[in-house]
Amino acid sequence: MLAVILWAPGCVTHEVADSYGQYLTNQDDTVKLPQTGLTAVYSLAPATVEHRLEFKSATTGLAHTWAVEFGKMLMDTLQAQEVRRAFASLDPAPAADGSDILELAFDLENYRFEDMRAKIDLAIAVSGGGEELFRNVYRAEGASQGGKMFWGGAFAMRNAIHQSTKLAMDEILAEFLNDLWAQTQSQAATP
């Protein structure tokens, strides 16, 4: 009972998404995403917007709870300069009906932080002119952050989650942008 009383006041929930935008700003130009020159708008599925994962890590101390809100982190990602440079224009708004502007719809299938790394399954659908052009599920794992977590403990955990999530998202976005470019070019070539 005494151990629970002493441990409980030290329980802290860390909101990881709150500082992710600043982390991305500090990491600008760490990856060169494919350039499409396309104009697009994007939306997130309601479940993606509301996503919240809470977990503990024995490596960084069980008194700490880490809360990841992937929807907020994805919005920060889509507003990051390195992603925005991949498009002529990318805005978080629905396109007008019948518009030729591409519509990107993001739907998180799964986010987890296990084995000391972020693992993401993200469905992305692309529509244009009122019809769906393609939909793919992209899966990626960020690099393991085990050393950082072991040596830095709770002080390094937020950065570990940020970095592993960013690395997984960089991989997903690079693959998606290549698919988007290939699809739009094949559509343009079709009479």
Stockholm file with secondary structure:
# STOCKHOLM 1.0

chainA/1-191         MLAVILWAPGCVTHEVADSYGQYLTNQDDTVKLPQTGLTAVYSLAPATVEHRLEFKSATTGLAHTWAVEFGKMLMDTLQAQEVRRAFASLDPAPAADGSDILELAFDLENYRFEDMRAKIDLAIAVSGGGEELFRNVYRAEGASQGGKMFWGGAFAMRNAIHQSTKLAMDEILAEFLNDLWAQTQSQAATP
#=GR chainA/1-191 SS CHHHHHHGGGCEEEEGGGGHHHHHHHTTTSSCCCCCCEEEEEEECHHHHTCCEEEEETTTEEEEEEEECHHHHHHHHHHSHHHHTTEEEEESSCCCTTCSSEEEEEEEEEEEEETTEEEEEEEEEEEETTEEEEEEEEEEECCCCHHHHHHHTHHHHHHHHHHHHHHHHHHHHHHHHHHHHHHHHHHHHCC
#=GC SS_cons         CHHHHHHGGGCEEEEGGGGHHHHHHHTTTSSCCCCCCEEEEEEECHHHHTCCEEEEETTTEEEEEEEECHHHHHHHHHHSHHHHTTEEEEESSCCCTTCSSEEEEEEEEEEEEETTEEEEEEEEEEEETTEEEEEEEEEEECCCCHHHHHHHTHHHHHHHHHHHHHHHHHHHHHHHHHHHHHHHHHHHHCC
//
